[in-house]
Amino acid sequence: MTAAGTTSTRASISTRVWIDIALFVGYVLLSAPQTTGIPFHEYFTVVFIPIFISHIVLDWSWIARVFRRSDRQRSAEVRFNRVFDIVLFIGMVVVIYSGFLVSESILPDFGIDPEVTTFWSTIHDAFGNLLILLVGVHVAVHWPWIKRNIKRIRPDRRS
Amino acid sequence: MTTWITRNAKPILLVLCAAVLVVGIFEAIDAFGDSPRVASDSASEEPELSGAATLAGLIKVAIFLLLGAAIARPLRSRFRPGSPDS
């Protein structure tokens, strides 16, 4: 997530940082249904999905660069990010999709009674927990970018 | 908003197609397994948490996130400092 490599998305650093913050806060809230309650957990997912897609699209030039880079140029970090981000994406998609299949609130509210199977229920719980761990790794790996750009968008208090 | 979506139509479509592919793979796995249905009343059996117990959810998330960050520490030390890839 380099600051210089994002001109093709035409997104400002400020937009990207705020989307990342919204995504992280939203993710934390979604990961704690015991705290927020099942209706919030399910309805907020609908808000979370566009934020998640925006996070990927706003960093698209970085993603394209990482995936296009030839084998010789691949640093350990690029190699790691390639695999890890795919795993993270798969995990997020599976957790969101399985969440709808085991819905107790949003789908019944719309008159749909999903047939909850043990497969999707187990997948939702297991991937949900694993994903929190993976998000922790993702944030920590990109922490230098986050720290650098939060400093950049913070208003200068001296002026 | 519409302009942004139009401008980024290609990555948005690729993300959606990748998501459909992932869902398709997992649906195929499920189709092979023929997993049993969860008893309809078991979903509502979860006890209602109140007070401090509701904090347990956030504490669990915090612990898992910190654990993930701890796992990333040895990884980050292997990456070049100041690398534009981060």
gemmi code that builds the backbone of each chain (N, CA, C; Angstrom):
import gemmi

chains = {
    "A": [
        ("MET", (0.825, -1.187, 0.000), (0.000, 0.000, 0.000), (0.866, 1.246, 0.000)),
        ("THR", (1.555, 1.428, -1.084), (2.427, 2.575, -1.131), (1.658, 3.860, -1.404)),
        ("ALA", (2.177, 4.947, -0.893), (1.507, 6.222, -1.068), (1.661, 6.715, -2.501)),
        ("ALA", (2.772, 6.348, -3.132), (3.050, 6.870, -4.457), (2.358, 6.083, -5.561)),
        ("GLY", (1.997, 4.881, -5.305), (1.511, 4.015, -6.372), (0.009, 3.944, -6.523)),
        ("THR", (-0.671, 5.010, -6.230), (-2.132, 4.922, -6.244), (-2.794, 5.940, -7.143)),
        ("THR", (-2.030, 6.551, -8.038), (-2.591, 7.637, -8.831), (-3.701, 7.160, -9.748)),
        ("SER", (-3.637, 5.885, -10.185), (-4.652, 5.414, -11.127), (-6.034, 5.367, -10.488)),
        ("THR", (-6.126, 5.182, -9.191), (-7.427, 5.163, -8.539), (-7.920, 6.579, -8.285)),
        ("ARG", (-7.050, 7.562, -8.413), (-7.365, 8.973, -8.195), (-7.950, 9.228, -6.807)),
        ("ALA", (-7.693, 8.343, -5.905), (-8.209, 8.532, -4.546), (-7.161, 9.231, -3.705)),
        ("SER", (-7.602, 10.193, -2.926), (-6.660, 10.893, -2.069), (-6.275, 9.986, -0.909)),
        ("ILE", (-5.117, 10.290, -0.348), (-4.652, 9.525, 0.807), (-5.682, 9.625, 1.927)),
        ("SER", (-6.243, 10.829, 2.068), (-7.223, 11.055, 3.125), (-8.418, 10.108, 2.978)),
        ("THR", (-8.930, 9.986, 1.760), (-10.073, 9.093, 1.520), (-9.706, 7.664, 1.887)),
        ("ARG", (-8.517, 7.236, 1.449), (-8.100, 5.851, 1.701), (-7.947, 5.577, 3.189)),
        ("VAL", (-7.345, 6.557, 3.888), (-7.149, 6.361, 5.331), (-8.503, 6.288, 6.047)),
        ("TRP", (-9.428, 7.192, 5.670), (-10.739, 7.198, 6.339), (-11.528, 5.933, 6.037)),
        ("ILE", (-11.407, 5.446, 4.798), (-12.081, 4.180, 4.450), (-11.469, 3.042, 5.275)),
        ("ASP", (-10.143, 3.049, 5.418), (-9.471, 1.997, 6.195), (-9.894, 2.034, 7.664)),
        ("ILE", (-10.016, 3.260, 8.193), (-10.436, 3.406, 9.594), (-11.874, 2.895, 9.752)),
        ("ALA", (-12.747, 3.308, 8.816), (-14.160, 2.862, 8.859), (-14.239, 1.341, 8.746)),
        ("LEU", (-13.413, 0.792, 7.871), (-13.404, -0.657, 7.667), (-12.974, -1.381, 8.947)),
        ("PHE", (-11.925, -0.864, 9.587), (-11.412, -1.518, 10.794), (-12.419, -1.421, 11.941)),
        ("VAL", (-12.950, -0.215, 12.153), (-13.927, -0.032, 13.243), (-15.166, -0.898, 12.971)),
        ("GLY", (-15.623, -0.856, 11.718), (-16.776, -1.668, 11.330), (-16.518, -3.147, 11.520)),
        ("TYR", (-15.312, -3.576, 11.174), (-14.972, -4.989, 11.307), (-14.976, -5.421, 12.778)),
        ("VAL", (-14.390, -4.573, 13.627), (-14.355, -4.893, 15.071), (-15.791, -5.043, 15.599)),
        ("LEU", (-16.652, -4.099, 15.206), (-18.055, -4.164, 15.663), (-18.751, -5.412, 15.129)),
        ("LEU", (-18.472, -5.761, 13.874), (-19.104, -6.942, 13.283), (-18.610, -8.234, 13.926)),
        ("SER", (-17.376, -8.196, 14.408), (-16.784, -9.417, 14.969), (-17.230, -9.694, 16.397)),
        ("ALA", (-18.009, -8.795, 16.958), (-18.444, -8.984, 18.342), (-19.969, -8.992, 18.435)),
        ("PRO", (-20.629, -9.998, 17.816), (-22.104, -10.008, 17.869), (-22.649, -10.167, 19.288)),
        ("GLN", (-21.803, -10.749, 20.180), (-22.244, -10.878, 21.580), (-22.446, -9.499, 22.200)),
        ("THR", (-21.642, -8.541, 21.721), (-21.698, -7.187, 22.269), (-22.758, -6.336, 21.553)),
        ("THR", (-22.780, -6.432, 20.229), (-23.654, -5.534, 19.462), (-25.058, -6.091, 19.247)),
        ("GLY", (-25.194, -7.401, 19.361), (-26.498, -8.031, 19.102), (-26.574, -8.523, 17.661)),
        ("ILE", (-27.342, -9.576, 17.468), (-27.436, -10.208, 16.148), (-28.053, -9.276, 15.076)),
        ("PRO", (-29.156, -8.529, 15.398), (-29.711, -7.652, 14.343), (-28.688, -6.640, 13.821)),
        ("PHE", (-27.939, -5.987, 14.732), (-26.903, -5.045, 14.294), (-25.848, -5.778, 13.479)),
        ("HIS", (-25.421, -6.940, 13.975), (-24.391, -7.766, 13.324), (-24.776, -8.040, 11.863)),
        ("GLU", (-26.020, -8.346, 11.631), (-26.451, -8.710, 10.278), (-26.741, -7.481, 9.412)),
        ("TYR", (-27.455, -6.490, 9.960), (-27.780, -5.307, 9.145), (-26.528, -4.485, 8.828)),
        ("PHE", (-25.601, -4.418, 9.769), (-24.389, -3.618, 9.540), (-23.493, -4.259, 8.477)),
        ("THR", (-23.643, -5.580, 8.284), (-22.875, -6.253, 7.232), (-23.189, -5.646, 5.871)),
        ("VAL", (-24.451, -5.251, 5.683), (-24.880, -4.642, 4.413), (-24.139, -3.312, 4.194)),
        ("VAL", (-23.865, -2.582, 5.281), (-23.109, -1.328, 5.192), (-21.622, -1.641, 4.980)),
        ("PHE", (-21.186, -2.721, 5.624), (-19.765, -3.091, 5.611), (-19.294, -3.530, 4.216)),
        ("ILE", (-20.174, -4.220, 3.464), (-19.770, -4.777, 2.159), (-19.242, -3.684, 1.208)),
        ("PRO", (-19.983, -2.571, 0.992), (-19.413, -1.541, 0.104), (-18.121, -0.924, 0.626)),
        ("ILE", (-17.975, -0.842, 1.957), (-16.725, -0.296, 2.518), (-15.570, -1.255, 2.201)),
        ("PHE", (-15.849, -2.560, 2.333), (-14.848, -3.592, 2.045), (-14.437, -3.540, 0.569)),
        ("ILE", (-15.430, -3.417, -0.329), (-15.125, -3.345, -1.764), (-14.340, -2.059, -2.069)),
        ("SER", (-14.740, -0.950, -1.436), (-14.027, 0.323, -1.643), (-12.567, 0.213, -1.222)),
        ("HIS", (-12.323, -0.488, -0.104), (-10.957, -0.668, 0.398), (-10.092, -1.347, -0.669)),
        ("ILE", (-10.645, -2.343, -1.324), (-9.893, -3.068, -2.362), (-9.732, -2.190, -3.604)),
        ("VAL", (-10.817, -1.548, -4.015), (-10.787, -0.760, -5.257), (-9.864, 0.462, -5.115)),
        ("LEU", (-9.901, 1.115, -3.956), (-9.053, 2.299, -3.756), (-7.571, 1.944, -3.758)),
        ("ASP", (-7.259, 0.702, -3.387), (-5.862, 0.250, -3.389), (-5.569, -0.617, -4.614)),
        ("TRP", (-6.396, -0.478, -5.646), (-6.302, -1.381, -6.803), (-4.948, -1.309, -7.503)),
        ("SER", (-4.401, -0.092, -7.640), (-3.124, 0.020, -8.357), (-2.019, -0.702, -7.584)),
        ("TRP", (-2.094, -0.639, -6.234), (-1.114, -1.371, -5.409), (-1.294, -2.878, -5.617)),
        ("ILE", (-2.547, -3.331, -5.612), (-2.840, -4.755, -5.799), (-2.334, -5.214, -7.179)),
        ("ALA", (-2.659, -4.405, -8.205), (-2.238, -4.759, -9.571), (-0.716, -4.835, -9.665)),
        ("ARG", (-0.037, -3.899, -9.011), (1.431, -3.866, -9.041), (2.014, -5.102, -8.357)),
        ("VAL", (1.455, -5.448, -7.218), (1.940, -6.615, -6.461), (1.734, -7.901, -7.269)),
        ("PHE", (0.582, -7.988, -7.958), (0.285, -9.227, -8.682), (0.935, -9.290, -10.066)),
        ("ARG", (1.323, -8.113, -10.602), (1.949, -8.115, -11.926), (3.455, -8.304, -11.857)),
        ("ARG", (4.041, -7.915, -10.730), (5.488, -7.896, -10.612), (6.092, -9.260, -10.969)),
        ("SER", (7.143, -9.227, -11.763), (7.752, -10.487, -12.207), (8.420, -11.206, -11.044)),
        ("ASP", (8.660, -12.483, -11.214), (9.203, -13.325, -10.146), (10.520, -12.805, -9.577)),
        ("ARG", (11.390, -12.302, -10.477), (12.712, -11.841, -10.037), (12.607, -10.651, -9.102)),
        ("GLN", (11.599, -9.808, -9.370), (11.471, -8.576, -8.592), (10.745, -8.791, -7.265)),
        ("ARG", (10.224, -9.978, -7.088), (9.399, -10.195, -5.891), (10.229, -10.186, -4.610)),
        ("SER", (9.904, -9.269, -3.734), (10.546, -9.265, -2.427), (9.748, -10.223, -1.543)),
        ("ALA", (10.326, -10.527, -0.369), (9.628, -11.426, 0.564), (8.270, -10.839, 0.928)),
        ("GLU", (8.233, -9.513, 1.045), (6.996, -8.841, 1.432), (5.926, -8.980, 0.348)),
        ("VAL", (6.333, -8.796, -0.911), (5.377, -8.916, -2.021), (4.844, -10.340, -2.104)),
        ("ARG", (5.771, -11.313, -1.971), (5.365, -12.726, -2.029), (4.364, -13.034, -0.924)),
        ("PHE", (4.667, -12.521, 0.266), (3.780, -12.749, 1.410), (2.412, -12.107, 1.162)),
        ("ASN", (2.436, -10.825, 0.726), (1.172, -10.107, 0.533), (0.292, -10.740, -0.531)),
        ("ARG", (0.922, -11.268, -1.588), (0.160, -11.930, -2.649), (-0.702, -13.055, -2.079)),
        ("VAL", (-0.048, -13.933, -1.358), (-0.748, -15.105, -0.824), (-1.701, -14.699, 0.291)),
        ("PHE", (-1.204, -13.860, 1.186), (-1.982, -13.514, 2.377), (-3.261, -12.757, 2.017)),
        ("ASP", (-3.160, -11.811, 1.085), (-4.340, -11.023, 0.727), (-5.393, -11.863, 0.019)),
        ("ILE", (-4.956, -12.876, -0.730), (-5.926, -13.790, -1.366), (-6.651, -14.587, -0.280)),
        ("VAL", (-5.880, -15.093, 0.680), (-6.475, -15.866, 1.789), (-7.457, -14.990, 2.564)),
        ("LEU", (-7.041, -13.745, 2.820), (-7.897, -12.804, 3.565), (-9.194, -12.518, 2.797)),
        ("PHE", (-9.080, -12.329, 1.490), (-10.262, -12.061, 0.652), (-11.212, -13.259, 0.678)),
        ("ILE", (-10.645, -14.450, 0.493), (-11.480, -15.664, 0.511), (-12.192, -15.780, 1.860)),
        ("GLY", (-11.433, -15.568, 2.927), (-12.001, -15.659, 4.280), (-13.143, -14.675, 4.471)),
        ("MET", (-12.933, -13.428, 4.017), (-13.953, -12.390, 4.199), (-15.215, -12.728, 3.407)),
        ("VAL", (-15.032, -13.167, 2.162), (-16.185, -13.514, 1.310), (-16.968, -14.664, 1.937)),
        ("VAL", (-16.239, -15.675, 2.392), (-16.899, -16.859, 2.960), (-17.654, -16.499, 4.247)),
        ("VAL", (-17.037, -15.674, 5.087), (-17.690, -15.295, 6.342), (-18.963, -14.480, 6.063)),
        ("ILE", (-18.874, -13.537, 5.115), (-20.050, -12.712, 4.801), (-21.160, -13.578, 4.189)),
        ("TYR", (-20.786, -14.412, 3.230), (-21.790, -15.242, 2.552), (-22.431, -16.242, 3.524)),
        ("SER", (-21.597, -16.922, 4.300), (-22.143, -17.901, 5.260), (-23.000, -17.204, 6.313)),
        ("GLY", (-22.651, -15.942, 6.616), (-23.436, -15.161, 7.578), (-24.873, -14.983, 7.102)),
        ("PHE", (-25.031, -14.733, 5.807), (-26.392, -14.594, 5.258), (-27.117, -15.936, 5.289)),
        ("LEU", (-26.362, -17.022, 5.065), (-27.008, -18.351, 5.037), (-27.447, -18.823, 6.426)),
        ("VAL", (-26.806, -18.273, 7.472), (-27.216, -18.665, 8.833), (-27.977, -17.523, 9.517)),
        ("SER", (-28.467, -16.604, 8.695), (-29.135, -15.400, 9.207), (-30.297, -15.719, 10.162)),
        ("GLU", (-30.323, -14.975, 11.264), (-31.418, -15.112, 12.231), (-32.284, -13.862, 12.260)),
        ("SER", (-31.815, -12.804, 11.599), (-32.518, -11.532, 11.714), (-32.876, -10.918, 10.358)),
        ("ILE", (-31.863, -10.630, 9.546), (-32.116, -9.854, 8.325), (-32.976, -10.615, 7.310)),
        ("LEU", (-32.658, -11.881, 7.052), (-33.457, -12.627, 6.073), (-34.868, -12.923, 6.595)),
        ("PRO", (-35.018, -13.399, 7.860), (-36.381, -13.573, 8.378), (-37.202, -12.277, 8.353)),
        ("ASP", (-36.534, -11.121, 8.567), (-37.249, -9.841, 8.500), (-37.833, -9.590, 7.110)),
        ("PHE", (-37.192, -10.153, 6.101), (-37.681, -10.000, 4.726), (-38.500, -11.218, 4.286)),
        ("GLY", (-38.909, -12.024, 5.245), (-39.771, -13.161, 4.962), (-39.066, -14.376, 4.397)),
        ("ILE", (-37.741, -14.376, 4.497), (-36.984, -15.535, 3.999), (-36.475, -16.325, 5.202)),
        ("ASP", (-36.779, -17.613, 5.228), (-36.331, -18.455, 6.349), (-35.244, -19.395, 5.840)),
        ("PRO", (-33.959, -19.022, 6.028), (-32.897, -19.857, 5.469), (-32.772, -21.208, 6.182)),
        ("GLU", (-32.480, -22.244, 5.390), (-32.235, -23.571, 5.977), (-30.800, -23.597, 6.480)),
        ("VAL", (-30.634, -23.416, 7.790), (-29.287, -23.349, 8.358), (-28.722, -24.759, 8.469)),
        ("THR", (-27.603, -24.997, 7.768), (-26.963, -26.313, 7.856), (-25.722, -26.220, 8.727)),
        ("THR", (-25.303, -27.372, 9.246), (-24.119, -27.395, 10.122), (-22.869, -26.966, 9.356)),
        ("PHE", (-22.851, -27.250, 8.034), (-21.684, -26.875, 7.219), (-21.467, -25.367, 7.279)),
        ("TRP", (-22.502, -24.588, 6.919), (-22.354, -23.129, 6.878), (-22.240, -22.527, 8.262)),
        ("SER", (-22.902, -23.138, 9.227), (-22.814, -22.647, 10.601), (-21.384, -22.807, 11.140)),
        ("THR", (-20.799, -23.987, 10.877), (-19.422, -24.246, 11.324), (-18.443, -23.352, 10.574)),
        ("ILE", (-18.663, -23.229, 9.251), (-17.791, -22.372, 8.423), (-17.823, -20.937, 8.949)),
        ("HIS", (-19.021, -20.424, 9.251), (-19.166, -19.039, 9.706), (-18.412, -18.814, 11.022)),
        ("ASP", (-18.565, -19.751, 11.951), (-17.881, -19.612, 13.251), (-16.367, -19.746, 13.106)),
        ("ALA", (-15.931, -20.801, 12.400), (-14.490, -21.078, 12.299), (-13.768, -19.994, 11.499)),
        ("PHE", (-14.305, -19.664, 10.314), (-13.669, -18.633, 9.490), (-13.764, -17.262, 10.158)),
        ("GLY", (-14.858, -17.033, 10.878), (-15.022, -15.752, 11.576), (-13.909, -15.529, 12.586)),
        ("ASN", (-13.628, -16.568, 13.374), (-12.562, -16.454, 14.373), (-11.181, -16.354, 13.727)),
        ("LEU", (-10.965, -17.173, 12.705), (-9.672, -17.163, 12.012), (-9.418, -15.805, 11.357)),
        ("LEU", (-10.488, -15.231, 10.831), (-10.384, -13.954, 10.132), (-9.927, -12.819, 11.059)),
        ("ILE", (-10.359, -12.854, 12.310), (-9.941, -11.794, 13.250), (-8.417, -11.826, 13.385)),
        ("LEU", (-7.894, -13.042, 13.488), (-6.439, -13.236, 13.602), (-5.740, -12.706, 12.339)),
        ("LEU", (-6.293, -13.057, 11.182), (-5.699, -12.643, 9.906), (-5.757, -11.129, 9.723)),
        ("VAL", (-6.863, -10.519, 10.177), (-6.976, -9.056, 10.077), (-5.912, -8.400, 10.972)),
        ("GLY", (-5.659, -9.011, 12.129), (-4.598, -8.516, 13.028), (-3.243, -8.531, 12.326)),
        ("VAL", (-2.960, -9.613, 11.608), (-1.698, -9.722, 10.856), (-1.675, -8.667, 9.736)),
        ("HIS", (-2.792, -8.534, 9.014), (-2.892, -7.595, 7.882), (-2.626, -6.159, 8.349)),
        ("VAL", (-3.262, -5.772, 9.441), (-3.081, -4.406, 9.960), (-1.629, -4.207, 10.408)),
        ("ALA", (-1.069, -5.212, 11.082), (0.305, -5.091, 11.588), (1.317, -5.020, 10.443)),
        ("VAL", (1.094, -5.810, 9.397), (2.019, -5.807, 8.257), (1.998, -4.441, 7.560)),
        ("HIS", (0.810, -3.832, 7.480), (0.688, -2.535, 6.793), (0.766, -1.351, 7.759)),
        ("TRP", (1.134, -1.628, 9.006), (1.165, -0.573, 10.024), (2.046, 0.617, 9.641)),
        ("PRO", (3.240, 0.393, 9.034), (4.046, 1.571, 8.649), (3.293, 2.511, 7.702)),
        ("TRP", (2.541, 1.935, 6.738), (1.756, 2.756, 5.793), (0.655, 3.516, 6.538)),
        ("ILE", (-0.020, 2.808, 7.445), (-1.129, 3.420, 8.191), (-0.611, 4.584, 9.035)),
        ("LYS", (0.484, 4.326, 9.759), (1.049, 5.343, 10.664), (1.509, 6.566, 9.871)),
        ("ARG", (2.217, 6.296, 8.767), (2.762, 7.372, 7.928), (1.628, 8.256, 7.386)),
        ("ASN", (0.562, 7.627, 6.938), (-0.498, 8.407, 6.280), (-1.480, 9.029, 7.253)),
        ("ILE", (-1.605, 8.462, 8.432), (-2.422, 9.140, 9.458), (-1.715, 10.440, 9.842)),
        ("LYS", (-0.372, 10.388, 9.928), (0.396, 11.603, 10.240), (0.221, 12.640, 9.127)),
        ("ARG", (0.169, 12.161, 7.878), (0.053, 13.080, 6.733), (-1.291, 13.791, 6.686)),
        ("ILE", (-2.359, 13.087, 7.060), (-3.684, 13.715, 6.934), (-4.087, 14.495, 8.179)),
        ("ARG", (-3.302, 14.302, 9.271), (-3.642, 15.007, 10.509), (-3.384, 16.504, 10.330)),
        ("PRO", (-4.338, 17.350, 10.713), (-4.079, 18.790, 10.554), (-2.902, 19.230, 11.409)),
        ("ASP", (-2.111, 20.147, 10.853), (-0.943, 20.642, 11.564), (-1.402, 21.548, 12.698)),
        ("ARG", (-1.151, 21.106, 13.931), (-1.646, 21.873, 15.097), (-0.851, 23.147, 15.352)),
        ("ARG", (0.385, 23.215, 14.784), (1.229, 24.378, 15.050), (0.738, 25.621, 14.317)),
        ("SER", (0.023, 25.399, 13.161), (-0.389, 26.568, 12.369), (-1.702, 27.139, 12.891)),
    ],
    "B": [
        ("MET", (-20.683, 9.690, -6.961), (-20.751, 8.269, -6.600), (-20.832, 7.389, -7.842)),
        ("THR", (-21.777, 7.744, -8.748), (-21.940, 6.981, -9.996), (-20.672, 7.085, -10.832)),
        ("THR", (-20.074, 8.294, -10.835), (-18.840, 8.502, -11.590), (-17.740, 7.610, -11.051)),
        ("TRP", (-17.649, 7.538, -9.720), (-16.605, 6.726, -9.085), (-16.792, 5.256, -9.464)),
        ("ILE", (-18.037, 4.785, -9.428), (-18.320, 3.382, -9.772), (-17.982, 3.127, -11.248)),
        ("THR", (-18.362, 4.061, -12.118), (-18.077, 3.906, -13.553), (-16.573, 3.865, -13.797)),
        ("ARG", (-15.874, 4.789, -13.128), (-14.419, 4.877, -13.306), (-13.716, 3.611, -12.817)),
        ("ASN", (-14.270, 3.006, -11.775), (-13.637, 1.821, -11.192), (-14.420, 0.546, -11.498)),
        ("ALA", (-15.147, 0.580, -12.622), (-16.003, -0.566, -12.968), (-15.208, -1.864, -13.076)),
        ("LYS", (-14.025, -1.790, -13.684), (-13.226, -3.000, -13.896), (-12.813, -3.667, -12.572)),
        ("PRO", (-12.156, -2.928, -11.659), (-11.811, -3.590, -10.381), (-13.022, -4.059, -9.582)),
        ("ILE", (-14.118, -3.270, -9.632), (-15.327, -3.676, -8.890), (-15.856, -4.999, -9.455)),
        ("LEU", (-15.910, -5.090, -10.783), (-16.394, -6.323, -11.414), (-15.481, -7.499, -11.107)),
        ("LEU", (-14.174, -7.246, -11.128), (-13.219, -8.326, -10.817), (-13.388, -8.822, -9.385)),
        ("VAL", (-13.587, -7.882, -8.460), (-13.799, -8.250, -7.052), (-15.075, -9.086, -6.915)),
        ("LEU", (-16.145, -8.633, -7.588), (-17.427, -9.355, -7.500), (-17.320, -10.746, -8.136)),
        ("CYS", (-16.617, -10.828, -9.276), (-16.444, -12.125, -9.939), (-15.628, -13.069, -9.055)),
        ("ALA", (-14.572, -12.530, -8.435), (-13.743, -13.352, -7.540), (-14.585, -13.843, -6.360)),
        ("ALA", (-15.454, -12.976, -5.838), (-16.323, -13.349, -4.713), (-17.286, -14.456, -5.128)),
        ("VAL", (-17.850, -14.320, -6.322), (-18.784, -15.351, -6.836), (-18.045, -16.682, -6.998)),
        ("LEU", (-16.814, -16.615, -7.481), (-16.011, -17.827, -7.661), (-15.771, -18.522, -6.315)),
        ("VAL", (-15.399, -17.726, -5.310), (-15.154, -18.280, -3.967), (-16.433, -18.935, -3.427)),
        ("VAL", (-17.553, -18.217, -3.560), (-18.838, -18.746, -3.080), (-19.190, -20.042, -3.823)),
        ("GLY", (-18.959, -20.039, -5.138), (-19.239, -21.224, -5.951), (-18.446, -22.431, -5.488)),
        ("ILE", (-17.172, -22.217, -5.182), (-16.315, -23.320, -4.721), (-16.856, -23.888, -3.401)),
        ("PHE", (-17.211, -22.984, -2.474), (-17.713, -23.450, -1.176), (-19.096, -24.095, -1.295)),
        ("GLU", (-19.915, -23.588, -2.215), (-21.232, -24.216, -2.447), (-21.041, -25.632, -2.997)),
        ("ALA", (-20.034, -25.795, -3.876), (-19.746, -27.118, -4.446), (-19.291, -28.081, -3.350)),
        ("ILE", (-18.451, -27.569, -2.442), (-17.986, -28.407, -1.323), (-19.184, -28.837, -0.477)),
        ("ASP", (-20.080, -27.872, -0.227), (-21.282, -28.155, 0.577), (-22.175, -29.184, -0.122)),
        ("ALA", (-22.280, -29.066, -1.448), (-23.133, -29.991, -2.213), (-22.628, -31.425, -2.106)),
        ("PHE", (-21.296, -31.592, -2.024), (-20.729, -32.935, -1.878), (-21.018, -33.510, -0.492)),
        ("GLY", (-20.975, -32.613, 0.504), (-21.071, -33.050, 1.903), (-22.468, -33.439, 2.354)),
        ("ASP", (-23.486, -32.757, 1.850), (-24.863, -32.971, 2.290), (-24.978, -32.880, 3.811)),
        ("SER", (-24.591, -31.712, 4.330), (-24.565, -31.537, 5.791), (-25.977, -31.413, 6.359)),
        ("PRO", (-26.184, -31.921, 7.576), (-27.524, -31.871, 8.169), (-27.938, -30.455, 8.544)),
        ("ARG", (-29.261, -30.279, 8.642), (-29.800, -28.977, 9.004), (-29.680, -28.776, 10.512)),
        ("VAL", (-29.350, -27.558, 10.916), (-29.281, -27.231, 12.339), (-30.708, -27.174, 12.875)),
        ("ALA", (-30.924, -27.759, 14.045), (-32.273, -27.752, 14.640), (-32.757, -26.319, 14.777)),
        ("SER", (-33.998, -26.073, 14.361), (-34.494, -24.694, 14.259), (-34.513, -23.958, 15.589)),
        ("ASP", (-34.724, -24.691, 16.677), (-34.799, -23.995, 17.969), (-33.421, -23.800, 18.601)),
        ("SER", (-32.368, -24.448, 18.055), (-31.051, -24.332, 18.677), (-30.466, -22.937, 18.477)),
        ("ALA", (-30.893, -22.261, 17.414), (-30.355, -20.932, 17.148), (-30.759, -19.936, 18.226)),
        ("SER", (-31.962, -20.133, 18.769), (-32.430, -19.181, 19.777), (-32.071, -19.619, 21.202)),
        ("GLU", (-31.301, -20.721, 21.291), (-30.935, -21.195, 22.617), (-29.801, -20.405, 23.264)),
        ("GLU", (-29.085, -19.608, 22.437), (-27.968, -18.853, 22.984), (-28.466, -17.923, 24.085)),
        ("PRO", (-27.797, -17.958, 25.242), (-28.272, -17.127, 26.343), (-28.083, -15.640, 26.048)),
        ("GLU", (-29.013, -14.850, 26.517), (-28.906, -13.406, 26.357), (-27.822, -12.895, 27.297)),
        ("LEU", (-26.827, -12.235, 26.745), (-25.769, -11.706, 27.593), (-26.147, -10.298, 28.038)),
        ("SER", (-25.709, -9.966, 29.231), (-25.997, -8.611, 29.699), (-24.822, -8.079, 30.499)),
        ("GLY", (-24.771, -6.759, 30.612), (-23.752, -6.109, 31.418), (-22.346, -6.414, 30.955)),
        ("ALA", (-21.499, -6.775, 31.931), (-20.079, -7.001, 31.646), (-19.862, -8.148, 30.669)),
        ("ALA", (-20.808, -9.088, 30.663), (-20.648, -10.255, 29.784), (-20.630, -9.862, 28.314)),
        ("THR", (-21.332, -8.761, 27.966), (-21.343, -8.331, 26.567), (-19.962, -7.837, 26.133)),
        ("LEU", (-19.173, -7.388, 27.115), (-17.820, -6.923, 26.796), (-16.928, -8.063, 26.331)),
        ("ALA", (-17.310, -9.289, 26.712), (-16.501, -10.459, 26.367), (-16.267, -10.545, 24.862)),
        ("GLY", (-17.299, -10.172, 24.083), (-17.173, -10.202, 22.626), (-16.059, -9.291, 22.142)),
        ("LEU", (-16.032, -8.054, 22.659), (-15.005, -7.091, 22.237), (-13.626, -7.502, 22.741)),
        ("ILE", (-13.604, -8.085, 23.964), (-12.316, -8.524, 24.530), (-11.735, -9.645, 23.664)),
        ("LYS", (-12.601, -10.564, 23.231), (-12.146, -11.662, 22.370), (-11.552, -11.103, 21.075)),
        ("VAL", (-12.253, -10.140, 20.470), (-11.764, -9.540, 19.217), (-10.404, -8.879, 19.452)),
        ("ALA", (-10.289, -8.133, 20.555), (-9.029, -7.439, 20.857), (-7.890, -8.441, 21.026)),
        ("ILE", (-8.166, -9.540, 21.739), (-7.126, -10.558, 21.972), (-6.688, -11.196, 20.648)),
        ("PHE", (-7.667, -11.538, 19.816), (-7.345, -12.169, 18.525), (-6.560, -11.209, 17.625)),
        ("LEU", (-6.961, -9.924, 17.611), (-6.253, -8.942, 16.778), (-4.812, -8.770, 17.259)),
        ("LEU", (-4.643, -8.692, 18.589), (-3.298, -8.534, 19.151), (-2.440, -9.768, 18.878)),
        ("LEU", (-3.082, -10.929, 18.935), (-2.378, -12.177, 18.629), (-1.901, -12.165, 17.172)),
        ("GLY", (-2.783, -11.699, 16.291), (-2.417, -11.573, 14.873), (-1.257, -10.611, 14.688)),
        ("ALA", (-1.312, -9.484, 15.407), (-0.225, -8.498, 15.323), (1.086, -9.087, 15.830)),
        ("ALA", (0.991, -9.920, 16.885), (2.184, -10.561, 17.444), (2.782, -11.546, 16.434)),
        ("ILE", (1.905, -12.252, 15.699), (2.375, -13.187, 14.667), (3.090, -12.416, 13.553)),
        ("ALA", (2.600, -11.198, 13.278), (3.166, -10.398, 12.176), (4.539, -9.820, 12.516)),
        ("ARG", (4.873, -9.735, 13.792), (6.153, -9.106, 14.193), (7.371, -9.780, 13.559)),
        ("PRO", (7.513, -11.119, 13.720), (8.676, -11.749, 13.072), (8.632, -11.643, 11.551)),
        ("LEU", (7.404, -11.561, 10.986), (7.278, -11.414, 9.526), (7.823, -10.063, 9.087)),
        ("ARG", (7.401, -9.014, 9.815), (7.797, -7.659, 9.440), (9.303, -7.459, 9.530)),
        ("SER", (9.923, -8.160, 10.489), (11.374, -8.009, 10.641), (12.120, -8.584, 9.433)),
        ("ARG", (11.449, -9.475, 8.685), (12.070, -10.054, 7.486), (11.904, -9.155, 6.263)),
        ("PHE", (10.957, -8.212, 6.354), (10.735, -7.310, 5.228), (11.715, -6.146, 5.315)),
        ("ARG", (12.034, -5.574, 4.138), (12.941, -4.434, 4.096), (12.329, -3.233, 4.802)),
        ("PRO", (13.052, -2.574, 5.726), (12.475, -1.387, 6.356), (12.279, -0.276, 5.322)),
        ("GLY", (11.143, 0.403, 5.410), (10.843, 1.496, 4.490), (10.486, 1.026, 3.095)),
        ("SER", (10.171, -0.251, 2.963), (9.824, -0.792, 1.657), (8.544, -0.159, 1.136)),
        ("PRO", (8.496, 0.175, -0.170), (7.265, 0.761, -0.712), (6.143, -0.252, -0.813)),
        ("ASP", (6.446, -1.520, -0.538), (5.426, -2.563, -0.636), (4.522, -2.607, 0.574)),
        ("SER", (4.879, -1.897, 1.609), (4.038, -1.941, 2.813), (3.112, -0.750, 2.860)),
    ],
}
model = gemmi.Model(1)
for chain_id, residues in chains.items():
    chain = gemmi.Chain(chain_id)
    for i, (resn, *xyz) in enumerate(residues, 1):
        res = gemmi.Residue()
        res.name, res.seqid = resn, gemmi.SeqId(i, " ")
        for name, pos in zip(("N", "CA", "C"), xyz):
            atom = gemmi.Atom()
            atom.name, atom.element = name, gemmi.Element(name[0])
            atom.pos, atom.b_iso = gemmi.Position(*pos), 0.0
            res.add_atom(atom)
        chain.add_residue(res)
    model.add_chain(chain)
structure = gemmi.Structure()
structure.add_model(model)
structure.setup_entities()
